[in-house]
Amino acid sequence: MKIARLVAALWLCGSAPGVAAQAEDPGVSAVAPAGPPPEEAVPEAVTLDAAAVDAEIANQELSGDARVRLDAARDAVVQIRGFFDKSASSAFHGSGFAVDDGRRIVTNYHVVAQAVLYPRQYRLEYLTGDGRTGPLHILAIDVRHDLAVVAADELELPPLKLRGEIPAQGERAWSIGFPLDLGLAITEGVANGLVGNSMGQRIHYTGAINRGMSGGPALDTRGRVYGVNVSLVADRQLVGFVVPAMHIPALLARAKEPLDLTSSAQQLRTRVTAQVLAYTAEVLEAQPDAARTQVVRGYALPTQISRHVECSTVEERSPHVRTRVEAVSCAIPARITAQAGVNVGGLTMQHRILQSIGLHPLQFERQVNRLAEAPRRTGASAYVARFACSDALVSLDGFDARISTCVRQYRLFVELYDFDVTVVGIDDPEQALVSRLALRGVGFASGKRIMERYLGALQWKR
């Protein structure tokens, strides 16, 4: 069966769209000492020095530079809160800051996404440092860079100045926002330049960014906004990310023709979908000048079906003591947020070569099938339909394979799909290829093209 016939069958894998809604610590622990050591174990002079150091630390003030930055920016920064229906308690919150003429407030798209996608269910409000509050309306969104511009009637704040250049690696930097609903706060750190593998352009900030600070300003030594707080790596220390401020002016220009939130919600979702599709077409379908493959145990495996793919090779822990697994894992480390909890625009490939070490062919086949049938990435049924799958036996370049192709549609963004393709080599009773391609939130035609490129690059070379 030819690949073209296989992918043509995907047109039958449709799903009915639907609608659903959803909403966005670290702590520090200290262990008390068991008790003072015997007096003779610690000389008196050392005890006195330690007490003096403790007193000096207790009397230290906040960093003078941080205090200056916070005082200068305080009146420009607001908390942005989202409320479900007529509830008095917020469903989510983030931060924002005034720019331009002081009437426009920049924040992250993911902070206000629920209000964009469900305008009849969620409302936005601002809270200033001096306690003023009122409704916000959305003027413009940039899904790719995770930015939004909002405004409030009769609210004018002292604007912050923007810096269009990326700070040099090692420049001191500060981030301001409302972490964990604990009030306005500032953190101090270092800007470490653009993240090399980020398709969405992110600046690595070595400093604390906590939830609730999203949308707040990232400041340089002159108090200018060089970026917007956007995310953190939850299981790492002081690894945060900032959207460069260079993307703000274009969004401000777009804000002159504000979004009409009274129009149908589907029109707004269509606008979000269009921005996602433009991003995935640019990133996922950016083909290299020459497609690259990596040969493992006789199999030529695609590693760079897009210019932005990065790969690593390891010997994976085997599911069976008498099976050896060599794995090549590839991914585009790029994700954009379509709505709360839904990241799209990603690609992963995982090629595994299994070798039998004296297993009976039936036992080896069981290990291969177990690996091939690993659960596909699940998704909340509120966001995506079930996978529709088709299986086929095909002849690829130099070997026969069993291919399972699965596609599912997003409920809220009906032009976006997930693809999940698994290839299992069936020629050799002592060695087998199990390869998998996963695409998240791509257009149907784009997904087909990437899948064809992937299948066409798999090859047996011996």
C-alpha positions as CSV (number, residue, x, y, z in Angstrom):
1,M,0.0,0.0,0.0
2,K,1.5,3.3,-1.0
3,I,2.0,6.2,1.4
4,A,-0.2,8.4,-0.7
5,R,-3.1,6.0,-0.3
6,L,-2.5,5.8,3.5
7,V,-2.5,9.6,4.0
8,A,-5.6,9.9,1.8
9,A,-7.5,7.8,4.2
10,L,-7.0,10.5,6.9
11,W,-9.7,12.6,5.3
12,L,-12.1,10.1,7.0
13,C,-10.7,10.9,10.4
14,G,-12.9,13.9,11.4
15,S,-14.5,14.7,14.7
16,A,-17.4,17.0,15.7
17,P,-16.3,20.2,17.4
18,G,-17.6,21.2,20.8
19,V,-17.2,23.9,23.4
20,A,-15.8,23.8,26.9
21,A,-14.3,26.2,29.5
22,Q,-11.5,26.1,32.0
23,A,-9.4,28.5,34.1
24,E,-4.3,29.6,35.3
25,D,4.4,27.2,45.9
26,P,7.3,27.1,46.2
27,G,7.9,27.2,49.8
28,V,11.0,27.3,51.9
29,S,11.5,24.9,54.7
30,A,14.1,25.2,57.4
31,V,15.3,22.5,59.7
32,A,15.8,23.5,63.3
33,P,19.1,22.5,64.8
34,A,18.8,19.6,67.3
35,G,20.4,21.8,70.0
36,P,23.5,23.7,70.9
37,P,26.7,21.7,71.0
38,P,28.5,21.3,74.3
39,E,30.2,24.5,75.4
40,E,33.7,23.0,75.2
41,A,33.1,21.9,71.5
42,V,32.9,25.5,70.3
43,P,35.4,28.2,71.3
44,E,33.9,31.3,72.8
45,A,35.5,33.6,70.1
46,V,33.8,31.6,67.3
47,T,30.4,31.9,69.0
48,L,30.8,35.7,69.3
49,D,31.7,36.0,65.7
50,A,28.7,34.0,64.5
51,A,26.4,36.1,66.6
52,A,27.9,39.3,65.1
53,V,27.3,37.9,61.6
54,D,23.7,37.0,62.4
55,A,23.1,40.5,63.7
56,E,24.6,42.1,60.5
57,I,22.5,39.9,58.3
58,A,19.3,40.8,60.2
59,N,20.0,44.5,59.8
60,Q,20.6,44.3,56.0
61,E,18.2,46.4,54.0
62,L,16.6,45.5,50.6
63,S,18.9,45.9,47.7
64,G,19.0,49.6,47.0
65,D,18.8,49.1,43.2
66,A,15.8,46.8,43.5
67,R,14.1,49.4,45.8
68,V,14.7,52.2,43.3
69,R,13.4,50.1,40.4
70,L,10.3,49.1,42.3
71,D,9.5,52.6,43.5
72,A,9.9,54.0,39.9
73,A,7.6,51.3,38.3
74,R,5.1,50.8,41.1
75,D,2.4,53.1,39.8
76,A,2.6,51.7,36.3
77,V,2.0,48.0,37.3
78,V,-1.4,46.6,37.9
79,Q,-2.8,43.2,38.8
80,I,-5.1,41.7,36.1
81,R,-7.9,39.5,37.5
82,G,-10.4,37.3,35.8
83,F,-13.8,36.5,37.2
84,F,-16.2,33.8,36.1
85,D,-19.7,35.1,35.5
86,K,-20.8,37.3,38.5
87,S,-18.5,35.7,41.0
88,A,-16.7,38.0,43.5
89,S,-13.7,35.8,43.8
90,S,-11.2,35.7,41.0
91,A,-10.7,32.6,38.8
92,F,-7.2,33.6,37.7
93,H,-4.8,36.5,37.9
94,G,-1.7,37.9,36.4
95,S,0.1,41.2,36.0
96,G,0.3,44.1,33.5
97,F,2.0,47.4,33.0
98,A,1.2,50.7,31.3
99,V,3.0,51.8,28.1
100,D,2.5,54.3,25.3
101,D,0.3,57.1,26.6
102,G,-0.5,55.3,29.9
103,R,-3.9,54.2,28.7
104,R,-2.7,50.9,27.3
105,I,-1.6,48.0,29.4
106,V,0.6,45.2,28.2
107,T,0.2,41.6,29.6
108,N,0.5,38.0,28.4
109,Y,-2.1,36.5,26.1
110,H,-2.3,33.5,28.4
111,V,-3.3,35.8,31.3
112,V,-6.4,37.0,29.4
113,A,-7.1,34.0,27.1
114,Q,-10.2,32.8,28.9
115,A,-11.8,36.2,28.5
116,V,-10.9,36.2,24.8
117,L,-12.3,32.8,24.1
118,Y,-15.2,32.9,26.5
119,P,-16.2,36.6,26.5
120,R,-19.7,35.9,27.9
121,Q,-18.4,33.8,30.7
122,Y,-15.3,35.7,32.0
123,R,-14.7,39.3,32.7
124,L,-11.5,41.1,33.4
125,E,-10.7,43.7,36.1
126,Y,-7.6,45.7,37.1
127,L,-6.4,46.4,40.6
128,T,-3.8,49.2,41.1
129,G,-1.3,49.5,43.8
130,D,-3.4,52.2,45.6
131,G,-6.5,50.0,45.6
132,R,-8.4,51.3,42.5
133,T,-10.3,48.7,40.5
134,G,-12.4,48.6,37.4
135,P,-13.2,46.6,34.2
136,L,-10.7,45.9,31.5
137,H,-11.3,45.3,27.8
138,I,-9.0,43.6,25.3
139,L,-7.6,45.6,22.4
140,A,-5.2,43.2,20.7
141,I,-3.6,39.7,21.0
142,D,-0.4,38.1,19.8
143,V,-0.7,34.4,20.4
144,R,2.7,33.5,19.0
145,H,4.6,35.8,21.3
146,D,2.1,35.4,24.2
147,L,1.2,39.1,24.4
148,A,-1.9,41.1,24.7
149,V,-2.9,44.8,25.1
150,V,-5.8,45.7,27.4
151,A,-7.2,49.0,28.5
152,A,-9.8,50.5,31.0
153,D,-12.0,53.5,30.6
154,E,-10.8,56.5,32.5
155,L,-7.6,54.8,33.7
156,E,-4.3,56.5,32.9
157,L,-1.1,55.4,34.5
158,P,2.5,56.6,34.3
159,P,3.9,54.6,31.3
160,L,7.1,52.7,31.4
161,K,9.7,53.1,28.6
162,L,10.4,50.2,26.3
163,R,13.8,48.9,25.2
164,G,13.9,47.2,21.8
165,E,17.4,45.7,22.1
166,I,18.1,42.3,23.8
167,P,20.2,42.8,26.9
168,A,23.7,41.5,26.7
169,Q,24.3,38.3,28.6
170,G,25.2,39.0,32.2
171,E,23.3,42.3,32.5
172,R,21.6,42.8,35.8
173,A,17.8,42.7,35.5
174,W,14.7,42.8,37.6
175,S,11.1,41.4,37.3
176,I,8.0,42.9,38.8
177,G,4.6,41.5,39.3
178,F,2.0,40.0,41.7
179,P,3.3,36.5,42.7
180,L,0.8,34.1,44.1
181,D,-1.6,36.9,45.0
182,L,0.8,38.1,47.7
183,G,1.0,41.7,46.6
184,L,3.4,43.6,44.3
185,A,7.0,42.2,44.4
186,I,10.3,42.6,42.7
187,T,13.0,40.0,42.0
188,E,16.6,40.6,41.1
189,G,18.6,38.5,38.7
190,V,20.6,38.4,35.4
191,A,19.5,38.5,31.8
192,N,21.2,35.7,29.8
193,G,20.3,36.6,26.3
194,L,17.9,34.8,23.9
195,V,17.3,31.1,24.4
196,G,19.0,29.5,21.5
197,N,16.4,26.8,20.9
198,S,13.3,28.9,21.4
199,M,11.2,29.5,18.2
200,G,9.0,32.0,20.0
201,Q,11.9,34.2,21.1
202,R,12.4,34.1,24.8
203,I,15.1,35.8,27.0
204,H,16.5,33.6,29.7
205,Y,16.2,35.4,33.1
206,T,18.2,33.9,35.9
207,G,15.9,35.1,38.7
208,A,12.6,34.2,40.3
209,I,9.4,34.5,38.3
210,N,6.4,33.0,40.1
211,R,2.9,32.4,39.0
212,G,0.9,35.6,39.0
213,M,4.0,37.6,37.8
214,S,3.1,36.7,34.2
215,G,2.6,39.8,32.2
216,G,4.6,42.0,34.5
217,P,7.6,44.1,33.3
218,A,11.2,42.9,33.1
219,L,13.5,45.9,33.7
220,D,17.0,46.8,32.8
221,T,19.5,48.9,34.8
222,R,17.9,52.1,33.5
223,G,14.4,51.1,34.4
224,R,13.4,50.4,30.9
225,V,11.2,47.4,29.9
226,Y,13.3,45.0,28.0
227,G,10.6,42.3,28.1
228,V,7.5,40.8,29.6
229,N,7.5,38.0,32.3
230,V,6.0,34.9,30.6
231,S,7.0,31.6,32.3
232,L,9.2,29.6,34.5
233,V,10.6,26.0,34.7
234,A,8.7,24.8,37.8
235,D,11.2,22.0,38.8
236,R,14.3,24.2,38.3
237,Q,15.9,27.0,40.4
238,L,15.8,30.5,39.0
239,V,15.0,29.6,35.4
240,G,12.5,32.1,34.0
241,F,11.7,33.4,30.6
242,V,10.8,36.8,29.2
243,V,9.2,37.9,25.9
244,P,11.4,40.5,24.3
245,A,9.9,44.0,24.3
246,M,10.7,44.4,20.6
247,H,7.3,42.7,19.8
248,I,5.2,45.2,21.7
249,P,5.2,48.2,19.3
250,A,3.6,46.1,16.5
251,L,0.9,44.9,18.9
252,L,0.2,48.5,20.0
253,A,-0.3,49.5,16.4
254,R,-2.8,46.7,16.0
255,A,-4.6,47.8,19.2
256,K,-5.8,50.9,17.3
257,E,-8.4,48.7,15.9
258,P,-9.5,46.8,19.0
259,L,-11.1,43.4,19.2
260,D,-14.9,43.4,19.2
261,L,-15.6,41.1,22.1
262,T,-19.4,41.5,21.4
263,S,-18.9,39.6,18.2
264,S,-19.3,35.9,18.1
265,A,-16.9,33.9,20.2
266,Q,-16.2,31.8,17.1
267,Q,-14.8,34.8,15.3
268,L,-12.3,35.4,18.1
269,R,-11.4,31.7,18.2
270,T,-10.8,31.8,14.4
271,R,-8.4,34.7,14.9
272,V,-6.5,32.7,17.5
273,T,-6.5,29.7,15.2
274,A,-5.1,31.8,12.3
275,Q,-2.2,33.0,14.4
276,V,-1.4,29.4,15.6
277,L,-1.5,28.1,12.0
278,A,0.8,30.9,10.8
279,Y,3.2,29.9,13.5
280,T,3.2,26.1,12.9
281,A,3.5,26.6,9.1
282,E,6.6,28.8,9.6
283,V,8.2,26.6,12.3
284,L,7.2,23.0,11.6
285,E,7.4,23.2,7.8
286,A,10.7,25.0,7.7
287,Q,12.6,22.3,5.7
288,P,16.4,22.2,5.9
289,D,18.4,22.5,2.8
290,A,19.1,18.8,3.0
291,A,17.1,16.4,5.1
292,R,19.3,14.7,7.7
293,T,19.1,11.2,8.9
294,Q,21.0,9.1,11.5
295,V,21.9,5.5,10.8
296,V,21.3,3.2,13.8
297,R,21.7,-0.6,13.4
298,G,21.1,-0.3,9.6
299,Y,18.0,2.0,9.8
300,A,18.2,5.5,8.4
301,L,16.1,7.6,10.7
302,P,14.9,11.1,10.0
303,T,16.3,13.6,12.5
304,Q,15.7,17.0,11.0
305,I,12.5,17.1,9.0
306,S,12.3,20.7,10.0
307,R,15.3,23.1,10.5
308,H,14.3,23.6,14.1
309,V,14.4,20.0,15.2
310,E,17.0,19.0,17.9
311,C,17.9,15.4,18.6
312,S,19.7,13.3,21.2
313,T,20.7,9.6,21.3
314,V,20.8,7.3,24.4
315,E,20.7,3.7,25.3
316,E,17.3,3.5,26.9
317,R,16.4,1.4,29.9
318,S,15.0,-1.8,28.4
319,P,11.5,-3.1,29.4
320,H,13.1,-6.6,29.5
321,V,16.5,-7.8,30.8
322,R,17.1,-9.6,27.5
323,T,16.2,-6.7,25.2
324,R,18.5,-3.8,24.3
325,V,16.9,-0.5,23.3
326,E,18.8,2.3,21.5
327,A,16.7,5.5,21.2
328,V,17.0,8.7,19.2
329,S,14.7,11.4,20.5
330,C,13.9,14.5,18.5
331,A,11.7,17.5,19.2
332,I,11.0,21.1,18.3
333,P,11.1,22.8,21.8
334,A,8.4,25.2,20.8
335,R,5.0,25.6,22.4
336,I,2.5,28.4,22.2
337,T,-0.6,28.6,24.4
338,A,-4.0,28.5,22.7
339,Q,-5.9,28.6,25.9
340,A,-5.3,27.8,29.6
341,G,-3.8,24.3,29.8
342,V,-3.6,23.8,26.0
343,N,-0.2,24.2,24.4
344,V,0.1,23.7,20.6
345,G,2.6,23.9,17.8
346,G,4.9,21.1,18.9
347,L,6.6,18.1,17.2
348,T,8.3,15.1,18.7
349,M,9.9,12.0,17.1
350,Q,11.2,9.0,18.9
351,H,13.0,6.2,17.1
352,R,13.8,3.1,19.1
353,I,15.8,0.1,17.8
354,L,15.1,-3.0,19.8
355,Q,17.5,-6.0,19.8
356,S,16.8,-9.4,21.1
357,I,19.4,-11.0,23.4
358,G,18.4,-14.6,23.0
359,L,14.7,-14.1,23.4
360,H,12.2,-16.5,21.7
361,P,10.8,-14.6,18.6
362,L,7.3,-14.6,20.2
363,Q,8.7,-13.2,23.4
364,F,10.6,-10.5,21.5
365,E,7.5,-9.7,19.5
366,R,5.6,-9.1,22.7
367,Q,8.2,-6.6,23.9
368,V,8.1,-4.8,20.6
369,N,4.3,-4.6,20.6
370,R,4.3,-3.4,24.2
371,L,6.5,-0.5,23.3
372,A,4.5,0.3,20.2
373,E,1.2,0.3,22.1
374,A,2.3,2.7,24.8
375,P,-0.6,5.1,25.5
376,R,-0.7,8.1,23.3
377,R,-0.6,11.5,24.9
378,T,-3.9,12.0,26.5
379,G,-5.8,15.3,26.5
380,A,-8.8,16.5,28.4
381,S,-12.0,15.6,26.6
382,A,-13.2,19.1,27.0
383,Y,-10.4,20.3,24.6
384,V,-9.9,17.5,22.1
385,A,-12.0,14.7,20.5
386,R,-10.9,11.1,20.7
387,F,-8.3,9.9,18.3
388,A,-9.6,8.3,15.1
389,C,-7.1,5.6,14.0
390,S,-6.3,3.5,11.0
391,D,-3.8,0.6,10.7
392,A,-2.0,-0.6,7.6
393,L,0.8,-2.9,6.4
394,V,3.1,-1.0,4.0
395,S,6.4,-1.3,2.2
396,L,8.7,1.5,3.1
397,D,12.2,2.1,1.7
398,G,13.9,-1.3,2.1
399,F,11.6,-2.8,4.8
400,D,8.0,-3.7,5.6
401,A,6.2,-2.1,8.5
402,R,3.0,-1.9,10.4
403,I,1.8,1.7,10.6
404,S,-0.9,3.1,12.9
405,T,-2.1,6.6,12.0
406,C,-4.2,8.5,14.5
407,V,-5.8,12.0,14.2
408,R,-8.0,14.0,16.5
409,Q,-9.6,17.5,16.2
410,Y,-9.6,20.3,18.8
411,R,-13.1,21.2,20.0
412,L,-12.6,24.9,20.4
413,F,-10.3,25.4,17.4
414,V,-11.8,23.2,14.7
415,E,-9.0,23.8,12.2
416,L,-6.4,22.4,14.6
417,Y,-5.5,18.7,14.8
418,D,-3.2,16.3,16.7
419,F,-1.4,13.6,14.6
420,D,0.1,10.5,16.2
421,V,1.9,8.0,13.8
422,T,3.6,4.8,15.0
423,V,5.8,2.7,12.6
424,V,6.9,-0.9,13.6
425,G,9.3,-2.8,11.4
426,I,8.2,-6.4,10.9
427,D,11.1,-8.0,8.9
428,D,13.5,-9.2,11.5
429,P,12.7,-11.6,14.4
430,E,15.7,-10.4,16.4
431,Q,15.7,-6.6,15.7
432,A,12.9,-4.2,15.2
433,L,12.3,-0.5,14.7
434,V,9.5,1.3,16.7
435,S,9.3,4.9,15.6
436,R,6.8,7.5,16.5
437,L,5.9,11.0,15.3
438,A,3.6,13.3,17.2
439,L,2.3,16.7,16.1
440,R,0.3,19.0,18.4
441,G,-2.1,21.6,17.2
442,V,-1.4,21.8,13.4
443,G,-3.5,22.3,10.3
444,F,-4.7,19.1,8.7
445,A,-2.9,19.7,5.4
446,S,0.3,20.7,7.2
447,G,0.1,17.6,9.3
448,K,-0.3,15.4,6.3
449,R,2.8,16.9,4.6
450,I,5.0,16.5,7.7
451,M,3.8,12.9,8.1
452,E,4.6,12.1,4.4
453,R,8.0,13.6,4.8
454,Y,8.6,11.5,8.0
455,L,7.5,8.2,6.4
456,G,9.4,8.9,3.2
457,A,12.7,9.4,5.1
458,L,12.6,6.0,7.0
459,Q,14.9,3.6,5.3
460,W,16.7,0.2,5.7
461,K,20.2,0.7,4.3
462,R,21.7,-2.8,4.7
